[in-house]
């Protein structure tokens, strides 16, 4: 039986090349919600075998605090994938939260990873289903199959947008990842892609993660681009540099006023729908009418705030 899935805070997902032990050590002390140790694009082909050993050592050394520990393996079209998974899980499976699978194109690719993980968990005495899967959508075929990919395995925790490879796969006229392509002067060229990923994720109880912004010195640009996916409801974004971490944590957390208001809605609704509060379904909270729909919206903001470790500055009390 698969372990019960727990969705975890991923406001900032820090990419760290597995071929660089210094970067792996530094990542432990940064304030990212998640660190993914990379075996794919940031690692040269001749360095991939040694990078596996670096990653196993870094995971087993500990020091990651409450960060989610993820390893991005190579995609199934390469010769490295199966050995990536076997060596990392065999060597450090007890200290690993998820495997990230890049360039996912079909549900069957997720199923294949699920089966391999299950075998490894059984062999190494790990709880079956404990290691999650993060599925990265990086081309047109993957996007057309994203709904099936999202429900391909109970292990799937996130659906991730991979913008650079995606832009290449659709022949987008741009070399600047994250920015609008030249000539697209109205709207957002990525809106359809982001919404497809978000709908598939939400329909199946998964998190939606935005991809990287490659202009790492332009923190204002990062905030602007991150703000678009955060406004849609995305849970977080990749960060490629320490300077982007604080911006991501802020952008994908509720504002303090919104968090306080959400918690107050929940408290007020709980009170007024109880026998002591009059068993009412629609009531006034200040100048605002709240009901069951308000409660559902407030639950979203409340959950994001609690995951971010926010504390209330305004606590609602029923009127006498």
C-alpha positions as CSV (number, residue, x, y, z in Angstrom):
1,X,0.0,0.0,0.0
2,X,1.3,3.5,-0.9
3,X,2.1,5.9,1.9
4,X,-0.4,8.8,2.4
5,X,0.8,11.8,0.4
6,X,1.5,15.0,2.2
7,X,1.8,18.1,0.1
8,X,4.7,20.2,1.3
9,X,5.8,23.9,1.0
10,X,7.7,24.6,-2.2
11,X,7.7,28.4,-2.5
12,X,11.4,28.3,-3.5
13,X,13.0,25.3,-5.2
14,X,16.8,25.7,-5.5
15,X,18.6,24.1,-8.3
16,X,22.0,22.7,-7.3
17,X,24.4,20.9,-9.7
18,X,25.4,17.5,-8.4
19,X,28.8,17.9,-10.0
20,X,29.8,20.7,-7.6
21,X,30.4,19.6,-4.0
22,X,30.9,23.2,-2.9
23,X,27.5,24.2,-4.2
24,X,25.9,21.2,-2.6
25,X,27.4,22.1,0.8
26,X,26.4,25.8,0.4
27,X,22.8,24.9,-0.4
28,X,22.3,23.3,3.0
29,X,22.5,26.7,4.7
30,X,20.2,28.6,2.3
31,X,16.6,29.4,3.2
32,X,14.9,27.6,0.3
33,X,11.9,25.4,1.0
34,X,13.3,22.7,-1.4
35,X,16.7,21.9,-2.8
36,X,16.9,19.7,-5.9
37,X,20.3,18.1,-6.6
38,X,20.7,17.9,-10.3
39,X,22.0,15.1,-12.5
40,X,20.5,16.5,-15.7
41,X,21.1,19.7,-17.6
42,X,23.6,21.4,-15.2
43,X,25.9,18.4,-15.2
44,X,28.1,17.5,-18.2
45,X,27.8,14.0,-19.6
46,X,31.3,13.0,-18.5
47,X,30.6,14.2,-15.0
48,X,27.2,12.4,-14.4
49,X,28.6,9.2,-12.8
50,X,30.7,11.1,-10.3
51,X,27.8,13.5,-9.6
52,X,25.7,10.6,-8.4
53,X,28.3,9.8,-5.7
54,X,28.5,13.5,-4.7
55,X,24.7,13.6,-4.3
56,X,24.5,10.4,-2.2
57,X,27.3,11.7,0.1
58,X,25.6,15.1,0.5
59,X,22.2,13.6,1.3
60,X,23.7,11.2,3.8
61,X,25.8,13.9,5.5
62,X,22.6,15.6,6.6
63,X,22.4,19.2,7.6
64,X,19.4,20.0,5.3
65,X,17.1,21.0,8.1
66,X,13.4,21.1,7.1
67,X,14.2,21.5,3.4
68,X,12.7,19.0,0.9
69,X,15.5,16.9,-0.6
70,X,14.9,16.2,-4.3
71,X,17.2,14.7,-6.9
72,X,16.5,15.4,-10.6
73,X,17.6,12.4,-12.7
74,X,18.0,12.4,-16.4
75,X,15.0,11.8,-18.7
76,X,14.0,8.3,-19.9
77,X,15.3,9.0,-23.5
78,X,18.9,8.9,-22.2
79,X,21.1,6.1,-21.1
80,X,21.6,7.4,-17.6
81,X,18.1,7.4,-16.0
82,X,17.9,3.9,-14.6
83,X,21.3,4.0,-13.0
84,X,20.6,7.5,-11.7
85,X,17.6,6.2,-9.8
86,X,19.2,3.0,-8.6
87,X,22.4,4.6,-7.3
88,X,20.7,7.5,-5.6
89,X,17.9,5.5,-4.0
90,X,20.1,2.6,-3.1
91,X,22.7,4.9,-1.6
92,X,20.6,7.5,0.1
93,X,16.9,6.6,-0.2
94,X,16.2,7.1,3.5
95,X,17.4,10.7,3.2
96,X,15.5,11.5,0.0
97,X,12.0,13.0,-0.4
98,X,11.4,13.0,-4.1
99,X,12.8,12.1,-7.5
100,X,12.3,14.8,-10.2
101,X,11.7,13.4,-13.7
102,X,12.5,15.9,-16.5
103,X,11.0,16.0,-20.0
104,X,8.0,13.9,-19.1
105,X,6.0,13.2,-22.2
106,X,3.6,10.4,-21.3
107,X,2.0,8.9,-18.2
108,X,3.8,5.7,-19.0
109,X,7.1,7.4,-18.2
110,X,5.9,8.2,-14.7
111,X,4.6,4.7,-14.2
112,X,8.0,3.3,-15.2
113,X,9.7,5.4,-12.5
114,X,7.0,4.4,-10.0
115,X,7.7,0.7,-10.6
116,X,11.5,1.1,-10.3
117,X,11.1,3.1,-7.1
118,X,8.8,0.5,-5.6
119,X,11.3,-2.3,-6.3
120,X,14.1,-0.2,-4.7
121,X,12.1,0.6,-1.6
122,X,11.3,-3.0,-1.1
123,X,14.9,-4.1,-1.5
124,X,16.3,-1.5,0.8
125,X,13.6,-1.7,3.5
126,X,12.0,1.7,2.8
127,X,8.3,2.4,3.2
128,X,6.7,1.7,-0.2
129,X,5.5,4.9,-1.8
130,X,7.4,7.2,0.5
131,X,9.6,8.7,-2.2
132,X,7.5,11.2,-4.3
133,X,7.7,12.1,-8.0
134,X,8.0,15.6,-9.4
135,X,7.0,15.6,-13.1
136,X,8.6,18.3,-15.3
137,X,6.7,19.4,-18.5
138,X,9.1,20.6,-21.1
139,X,7.6,20.1,-24.5
140,X,4.4,20.1,-26.5
141,X,3.7,16.4,-26.1
142,X,4.1,16.6,-22.4
143,X,1.6,19.4,-22.2
144,X,-1.0,17.6,-24.3
145,X,-0.7,14.7,-21.9
146,X,-0.3,16.7,-18.6
147,X,-3.7,15.6,-17.2
148,X,-2.8,11.9,-17.6
149,X,0.7,12.5,-16.2
150,X,-0.8,14.2,-13.1
151,X,-2.8,11.1,-12.3
152,X,-0.3,8.5,-13.4
153,X,0.9,7.6,-9.9
154,X,-0.1,8.4,-6.3
155,X,3.6,9.4,-5.9
156,X,3.2,12.5,-8.1
157,X,3.5,15.6,-5.9
158,X,4.2,18.4,-8.3
159,X,3.8,19.3,-12.0
160,X,6.6,21.7,-13.0
161,X,6.9,24.0,-16.0
162,X,10.3,23.7,-17.8
163,X,10.3,26.9,-19.9
164,X,13.7,26.7,-21.8
165,X,13.2,23.3,-23.4
166,X,9.5,24.1,-23.9
167,X,10.3,27.3,-25.8
168,X,12.6,25.3,-28.0
169,X,10.1,22.5,-28.6
170,X,7.4,24.9,-29.9
171,X,9.9,27.1,-31.9
172,X,9.2,30.2,-29.8
173,X,11.0,33.2,-31.1
174,X,13.0,34.1,-28.0
175,X,16.3,33.3,-26.3
176,X,15.4,35.0,-22.9
177,X,13.8,32.4,-20.6
178,X,10.9,33.8,-18.7
179,X,10.4,37.0,-20.7
180,X,7.8,37.6,-23.4
181,X,9.0,36.7,-26.9
182,X,9.7,39.7,-29.3
183,X,6.5,40.8,-31.0
184,X,4.1,39.4,-28.3
185,X,3.1,42.8,-27.0
186,X,-0.3,42.1,-25.5
187,X,-1.0,39.5,-22.7
188,X,1.3,36.6,-21.6
189,X,2.7,34.1,-24.1
190,X,3.0,31.5,-21.3
191,X,-0.5,31.9,-19.9
192,X,-2.0,28.9,-21.7
193,X,0.9,26.6,-20.7
194,X,0.8,27.7,-17.1
195,X,-3.0,27.3,-16.9
196,X,-2.9,23.8,-18.4
197,X,-0.3,22.8,-15.8
198,X,-2.3,24.4,-13.0
199,X,-5.6,22.8,-14.0
200,X,-4.1,19.3,-14.2
201,X,-2.3,19.8,-10.9
202,X,-5.4,21.1,-9.1
203,X,-7.7,18.5,-10.6
204,X,-5.6,15.8,-9.0
205,X,-4.5,17.4,-5.8
206,X,-0.9,18.2,-6.9
207,X,1.2,21.3,-6.5
208,X,2.1,23.5,-9.5
209,X,5.6,24.9,-9.7
210,X,6.9,27.5,-12.1
211,X,10.2,27.2,-13.9
212,X,13.4,29.3,-13.6
213,X,14.1,32.9,-14.5
214,X,17.6,32.8,-16.0
215,X,18.5,36.5,-15.6
216,X,19.8,35.8,-12.1
217,X,21.0,39.3,-11.3
218,X,17.7,40.9,-12.1
219,X,15.7,40.2,-8.9
220,X,13.1,42.8,-9.9
221,X,12.5,40.9,-13.1
222,X,12.3,37.6,-11.1
223,X,9.6,39.2,-8.8
224,X,7.6,40.4,-11.8
225,X,7.6,37.1,-13.6
226,X,7.0,35.1,-10.4
227,X,4.1,37.4,-9.6
228,X,2.2,36.2,-12.7
229,X,2.2,32.5,-11.8
230,X,1.7,33.3,-8.1
231,X,-1.4,35.3,-9.0
232,X,-2.8,32.3,-11.0
233,X,-2.3,30.1,-7.9
234,X,1.1,28.4,-8.5
235,X,2.7,27.1,-5.3
236,X,6.3,28.1,-6.0
237,X,9.1,28.7,-8.5
238,X,12.6,27.4,-9.3
239,X,15.5,29.6,-8.0
240,X,18.9,29.5,-9.6
241,X,20.7,31.9,-7.3
242,X,20.6,32.7,-3.6
243,X,19.4,36.2,-4.3
244,X,16.2,34.8,-5.8
245,X,15.2,32.8,-2.7
246,X,13.9,35.5,-0.5
247,X,11.9,37.0,-3.4
248,X,10.3,33.6,-4.1
249,X,9.5,33.0,-0.5
250,X,7.8,36.4,-0.3
251,X,5.9,36.2,-3.7
252,X,4.4,32.8,-3.1
253,X,3.4,33.5,0.5
254,X,0.2,35.4,1.4
255,X,0.4,39.1,2.4
256,X,0.1,39.4,6.2
257,X,-3.2,41.2,5.9
258,X,-4.6,38.5,3.6
259,X,-3.4,35.8,6.0
260,X,-4.9,37.4,9.0
261,X,-8.2,38.0,7.1
262,X,-8.3,34.3,6.0
263,X,-7.8,33.1,9.5
264,X,-10.5,35.4,10.8
265,X,-12.9,34.2,8.2
266,X,-12.3,30.6,9.3
267,X,-12.8,31.5,12.9
268,X,-15.9,33.6,12.3
269,X,-17.5,31.0,10.0
270,X,-16.8,28.2,12.5
271,X,-18.4,30.2,15.3
272,X,-21.5,31.4,13.4
273,X,-22.3,28.0,11.9
274,X,-22.2,26.4,15.3
275,X,-25.1,26.1,17.7
276,X,-23.6,28.7,20.0
277,X,-23.2,31.1,17.1
278,X,-26.8,30.7,15.8
279,X,-26.2,27.9,13.2
280,X,-26.1,30.5,10.4
281,X,-24.7,29.8,6.9
282,X,-24.2,33.4,5.7
283,X,-23.1,36.1,8.1
284,X,-21.4,39.5,8.1
285,X,-17.7,39.8,9.0
286,X,-17.4,43.6,9.3
287,X,-18.7,44.9,6.0
288,X,-18.2,41.6,4.2
289,X,-20.7,38.7,3.8
290,X,-19.1,35.3,4.3
291,X,-20.4,31.9,3.6
292,X,-19.2,28.4,2.7
293,X,-17.5,29.6,-0.5
294,X,-15.6,32.2,1.5
295,X,-14.4,29.5,3.9
296,X,-13.0,27.5,0.9
297,X,-11.1,30.5,-0.4
298,X,-9.8,31.3,3.1
299,X,-8.6,27.7,3.5
300,X,-6.3,28.2,0.6
301,X,-4.7,31.4,1.9
302,X,-4.5,30.0,5.4
303,X,-2.8,26.8,4.3
304,X,-0.2,28.8,2.3
305,X,0.5,31.1,5.3
306,X,0.8,28.3,7.8
307,X,3.2,26.4,5.5
308,X,5.3,29.6,5.3
309,X,5.4,29.7,9.1
310,X,3.4,32.9,9.3
311,X,1.8,34.0,12.6
312,X,-1.3,36.1,13.0
313,X,-1.2,39.8,14.0
314,X,-5.0,40.2,14.1
315,X,-7.3,37.7,15.9
316,X,-11.0,37.8,15.5
317,X,-13.3,37.7,18.5
318,X,-17.1,37.2,18.4
319,X,-19.2,40.2,19.4
320,X,-21.0,39.9,22.7
